[in-house]
Amino acid sequence: MRSETASLIELTIQGLNKNPHAVLGMHSLDGAVVVRVFNPHSQKVTVRDVHSGRCYPMEKTDERGFFEAVIEAPDLFAYQLVHTTTDGASYTVYDPYAFLPTVSDYDTYLFNQGNHHRIYEKLGCHLREVNGVKGASFAVWAPSAQRVSVVGSFNQWDGRIHQMRMLGSSGVWELFIPGLAPGDLYKYEIKTPSGELYIKADPFAFYAEKPPQTASRVYDMDDYQWHDEEWLAKRAKEPVYDKPVNIYEVHLGSWQQEPDPDPDSETGFRPLSYRQLAERLIPYAKKMGYTHLELLPVMEHPYDGSWGYQVTGYYAVTSRYGTPADFKYFVDKCHENGLGVILDWVPAHFPKDGHGLARFDGTALYEHEDKRKGEHLEWGTHVFNYGRHEVRNFLVANALFWFDKYHVDGLRVDAVASMLYLDYCRKPGEWIPNEYGGRENLEAVEFLRQLNTTVYRYYPNVMMIAEESTAWPKVTAPVHEGGLGFSHKWNMGWMNDFLRYVSMDSVYRKYHQNLITFSLMYAWSENFILVLSHDEVVHGKKSLLDKMPGDYWQKFAGLRGALGYFMGHPGKKLLFMGGEFGQFIEWKYKESLDWHLLGYPMHEKLHDYVADLNHFYLNEPALYQIDSHYDGFEWIDCSDTEHSIVSFIRKGKDWRDMLVFVCNFTPAAHDNYRIGAPLDTVYTEVFNSDLEQYGGSHVVNDRPMKAEPVPWHGKSWSIVLKIPPLATIVLRPDTSKFRNPSVEQ
């Protein structure tokens, strides 16, 4: 035996050979072939010629489990290995070291450049057939590792048996293992530069064990037949900017629950499965008048208390509620019922759990080494290293993955502000300025631009939504215009001002009316979504209903009126679950919403009101066609601070689609309140949050109101109307007699 071969064999036995295929498997040897096997669990190994059936016993050349057979054969041939274990059992397998790489040089080149948009098709675990042999290929990026092995239920979790090879200098390790099947458990055993052994879940795994277990599962992603071709074709043709977008934000684990038969259950209840949610949540959202469901992260995460925002399996839908096929069914059924699906997505940070991405190969691979860039001190998590090509590739391809494989309609990108600023939640000395001395994270900016450019290259009409809480300019402007390239941005400024205003006692609101009017100073600077989100009904902030001041009746009236204003304000809409029927207590992620409250009249009436308000929104082009331009909005009066009343006009693309909103934020009713009228015509009340059927006092304008030639609020005409307490009313002008909008101004 040549000395270099002996040296490689010794390295393989020690688990330090970065190319075990060079010695293991079948190789030509001076007119014959040699087969080498390393398996410490085998007492005896035989080579079996697949075509002739002839068997060749192998010699155990090293008691640590190394076997070799020299066979007189002119050419390499297909073979199997018959193992006899130390306890006498026998099994037959194809040799994993008999196969060429399943990842090409071009794949690794693109990945190392950060431009392999479908790298998830190459890295990770993939069921495939190679040379007529069925099995699973594995590939993982761990450039600093001394060794990487696939360990799992199929090899006693022993890292000596399935050692992987590194492909050149790419940092990618690869191995094809014959005979594996869906459901098999696996991880990667990684020997770090310091010699430690890490056991890591697959960053590209499609499925995982149910937490608290953390192993990855072999899974066939082609296991579902979709039925949403019509939906996807329509989506490809129709941008959402001038369409109604009314989002119901949902945490799947706590929307509804059912009794848990497990006697050791902590609460006695368990979440619904993806298929149960398809049966209950989808018809509910459709009936309520929502256009989209936005799901708190469904990517695999170890800690329930993170609500999904500390992700360890970016490519794995959480197994808490079922399989990937089950979640595809859920999305498919959403599309069948006219509902879009938006997923919360977390590229800003990841947790430090030992089986996850943290120090993956023993080094700061996905994160920065320097804690001043690589850690969120407040959250106890790591920050992605956006300057590393492969890390950007991991994230960009992951975004595409959810569109490719799960047909989702949008991603809401979490914590964008934390990505944009190097000093986010950091004190002086805890952060490193950029190359120009500033606090902007230039690498993160380029990542976000690459992300949005790539997504829109393949899916031009999906939604890419930024949760961004600062005044960073051009978040929703195209990249070629210097923007970040998102389609929409959460309007956090409006949310904070609005909730502060409606939470204060009505007697003080006259001193703070700017809180509900200031948002119109910047409403056209971005494509905004108005949000009343999950973050605002936890951690002592109170539920939406309980934020409202006053007695029991006033709380409900105040919430109805506030939601009416919310629906009239320019911008797409989002409401977190529970707000629609007046959840009284804060949201608890472990428990179901309090659906029993619908047995109480005021909660039931609020529920009916929100459904009617949602459908009113869907049916009125004035409320959604021009959300991001001043042409869609006009103040009538925003200065009546004494009465805390505002009035405004919403307009559609057709000028005749016009609605007048009047919002009263005090418990005082008004019998003869005059507002300026945009047209000399008749005005009819078409919506009123104070109707008796909604639990109100039924102060209504039950007769059409004729405009009078009395100048008011800068208009030539005006109308006198009744204004109910703590309410929003909507009027529709009769435009039938006008041919163009210049008839009266």
Rosetta blueprint (number, residue, H / E / L):
1 M L
2 R L
3 S H
4 E H
5 T H
6 A H
7 S H
8 L H
9 I H
10 E H
11 L H
12 T H
13 I H
14 Q H
15 G L
16 L L
17 N L
18 K L
19 N L
20 P H
21 H H
22 A H
23 V L
24 L L
25 G E
26 M E
27 H E
28 S E
29 L E
30 D L
31 G L
32 A E
33 V E
34 V E
35 V E
36 R E
37 V E
38 F E
39 N L
40 P L
41 H L
42 S E
43 Q E
44 K E
45 V E
46 T E
47 V E
48 R E
49 D E
50 V L
51 H L
52 S L
53 G L
54 R L
55 C E
56 Y E
57 P E
58 M L
59 E E
60 K E
61 T E
62 D E
63 E L
64 R L
65 G L
66 F E
67 F E
68 E E
69 A E
70 V E
71 I E
72 E L
73 A L
74 P L
75 D L
76 L L
77 F L
78 A L
79 Y E
80 Q E
81 L E
82 V E
83 H E
84 T E
85 T E
86 T L
87 D L
88 G L
89 A L
90 S E
91 Y E
92 T E
93 V E
94 Y E
95 D L
96 P H
97 Y H
98 A H
99 F L
100 L L
101 P L
102 T L
103 V L
104 S L
105 D H
106 Y H
107 D H
108 T H
109 Y H
110 L H
111 F H
112 N H
113 Q H
114 G L
115 N L
116 H L
117 H L
118 R L
119 I H
120 Y H
121 E H
122 K L
123 L L
124 G E
125 C E
126 H E
127 L E
128 R E
129 E E
130 V E
131 N L
132 G L
133 V E
134 K E
135 G E
136 A E
137 S E
138 F E
139 A E
140 V E
141 W E
142 A L
143 P L
144 S L
145 A L
146 Q L
147 R E
148 V E
149 S E
150 V E
151 V E
152 G E
153 S L
154 F L
155 N L
156 Q L
157 W L
158 D L
159 G L
160 R L
161 I L
162 H L
163 Q E
164 M L
165 R E
166 M E
167 L L
168 G L
169 S L
170 S L
171 G L
172 V E
173 W E
174 E E
175 L E
176 F E
177 I E
178 P E
179 G L
180 L L
181 A L
182 P L
183 G L
184 D L
185 L E
186 Y E
187 K E
188 Y E
189 E E
190 I E
191 K E
192 T L
193 P L
194 S L
195 G L
196 E L
197 L E
198 Y E
199 I E
200 K E
201 A L
202 D L
203 P L
204 F L
205 A L
206 F L
207 Y L
208 A E
209 E L
210 K L
211 P L
212 P L
213 Q L
214 T L
215 A L
216 S E
217 R E
218 V L
219 Y L
220 D L
221 M L
222 D L
223 D L
224 Y L
225 Q L
226 W L
227 H L
228 D L
229 E H
230 E H
231 W H
232 L H
233 A H
234 K H
235 R H
236 A H
237 K H
238 E L
239 P L
240 V L
241 Y L
242 D L
243 K L
244 P L
245 V L
246 N E
247 I E
248 Y E
249 E E
250 V E
251 H L
252 L H
253 G H
254 S H
255 W H
256 Q L
257 Q E
258 E E
259 P E
260 D L
261 P L
262 D L
263 P L
264 D L
265 S L
266 E L
267 T L
268 G L
269 F E
270 R E
271 P E
272 L L
273 S L
274 Y H
275 R H
276 Q H
277 L H
278 A H
279 E H
280 R H
281 L H
282 I H
283 P H
284 Y H
285 A H
286 K H
287 K H
288 M H
289 G L
290 Y L
291 T L
292 H E
293 L E
294 E E
295 L E
296 L L
297 P L
298 V L
299 M E
300 E E
301 H L
302 P L
303 Y L
304 D H
305 G H
306 S H
307 W L
308 G L
309 Y L
310 Q L
311 V L
312 T L
313 G E
314 Y E
315 Y E
316 A E
317 V E
318 T L
319 S H
320 R H
321 Y H
322 G L
323 T L
324 P H
325 A H
326 D H
327 F H
328 K H
329 Y H
330 F H
331 V H
332 D H
333 K H
334 C H
335 H H
336 E H
337 N L
338 G L
339 L L
340 G E
341 V E
342 I E
343 L E
344 D E
345 W E
346 V L
347 P L
348 A L
349 H E
350 F E
351 P L
352 K L
353 D L
354 G L
355 H L
356 G L
357 L L
358 A L
359 R L
360 F L
361 D L
362 G L
363 T L
364 A L
365 L L
366 Y L
367 E E
368 H L
369 E L
370 D L
371 K H
372 R H
373 K H
374 G H
375 E E
376 H E
377 L L
378 E L
379 W L
380 G L
381 T E
382 H E
383 V E
384 F E
385 N L
386 Y L
387 G L
388 R L
389 H H
390 E H
391 V H
392 R H
393 N H
394 F H
395 L H
396 V H
397 A H
398 N H
399 A H
400 L H
401 F H
402 W H
403 F H
404 D H
405 K H
406 Y H
407 H L
408 V L
409 D L
410 G E
411 L E
412 R E
413 V E
414 D L
415 A L
416 V H
417 A H
418 S H
419 M H
420 L H
421 Y E
422 L L
423 D L
424 Y L
425 C L
426 R L
427 K L
428 P L
429 G L
430 E L
431 W L
432 I L
433 P L
434 N L
435 E L
436 Y L
437 G L
438 G L
439 R L
440 E E
441 N L
442 L H
443 E H
444 A H
445 V H
446 E H
447 F H
448 L H
449 R H
450 Q H
451 L H
452 N H
453 T H
454 T H
455 V H
456 Y H
457 R H
458 Y H
459 Y L
460 P L
461 N L
462 V L
463 M E
464 M E
465 I E
466 A E
467 E L
468 E L
469 S L
470 T L
471 A L
472 W L
473 P L
474 K L
475 V L
476 T L
477 A L
478 P L
479 V H
480 H H
481 E H
482 G L
483 G L
484 L L
485 G L
486 F L
487 S L
488 H E
489 K E
490 W E
491 N L
492 M H
493 G H
494 W H
495 M H
496 N H
497 D H
498 F H
499 L H
500 R H
501 Y H
502 V H
503 S H
504 M L
505 D L
506 S H
507 V H
508 Y H
509 R H
510 K H
511 Y H
512 H L
513 Q L
514 N H
515 L H
516 I H
517 T H
518 F H
519 S H
520 L H
521 M H
522 Y L
523 A L
524 W L
525 S L
526 E L
527 N L
528 F E
529 I E
530 L E
531 V E
532 L E
533 S L
534 H H
535 D H
536 E H
537 V H
538 V L
539 H L
540 G L
541 K L
542 K L
543 S L
544 L H
545 L H
546 D H
547 K H
548 M L
549 P L
550 G L
551 D L
552 Y H
553 W H
554 Q H
555 K H
556 F H
557 A H
558 G H
559 L H
560 R H
561 G H
562 A H
563 L H
564 G H
565 Y H
566 F H
567 M H
568 G H
569 H L
570 P L
571 G L
572 K E
573 K E
574 L E
575 L E
576 F E
577 M L
578 G L
579 G L
580 E L
581 F L
582 G L
583 Q L
584 F L
585 I L
586 E L
587 W L
588 K L
589 Y L
590 K L
591 E L
592 S L
593 L L
594 D L
595 W H
596 H H
597 L H
598 L H
599 G H
600 Y L
601 P H
602 M H
603 H H
604 E H
605 K H
606 L H
607 H H
608 D H
609 Y H
610 V H
611 A H
612 D H
613 L H
614 N H
615 H H
616 F H
617 Y H
618 L H
619 N H
620 E L
621 P H
622 A H
623 L H
624 Y L
625 Q L
626 I L
627 D L
628 S L
629 H L
630 Y H
631 D H
632 G H
633 F E
634 E E
635 W E
636 I E
637 D E
638 C E
639 S E
640 D E
641 T L
642 E L
643 H L
644 S L
645 I E
646 V E
647 S E
648 F E
649 I E
650 R E
651 K E
652 G L
653 K L
654 D L
655 W L
656 R L
657 D L
658 M E
659 L E
660 V E
661 F E
662 V E
663 C E
664 N E
665 F L
666 T L
667 P L
668 A L
669 A L
670 H E
671 D E
672 N E
673 Y E
674 R E
675 I E
676 G E
677 A E
678 P L
679 L L
680 D L
681 T L
682 V E
683 Y E
684 T E
685 E E
686 V E
687 F E
688 N E
689 S L
690 D L
691 L L
692 E H
693 Q H
694 Y H
695 G L
696 G L
697 S L
698 H L
699 V L
700 V L
701 N L
702 D L
703 R L
704 P L
705 M E
706 K E
707 A L
708 E E
709 P L
710 V L
711 P L
712 W E
713 H L
714 G L
715 K E
716 S L
717 W E
718 S E
719 I E
720 V E
721 L E
722 K E
723 I E
724 P L
725 P L
726 L L
727 A E
728 T E
729 I E
730 V E
731 L E
732 R E
733 P E
734 D L
735 T L
736 S L
737 K L
738 F L
739 R L
740 N L
741 P L
742 S L
743 V L
744 E L
745 Q L
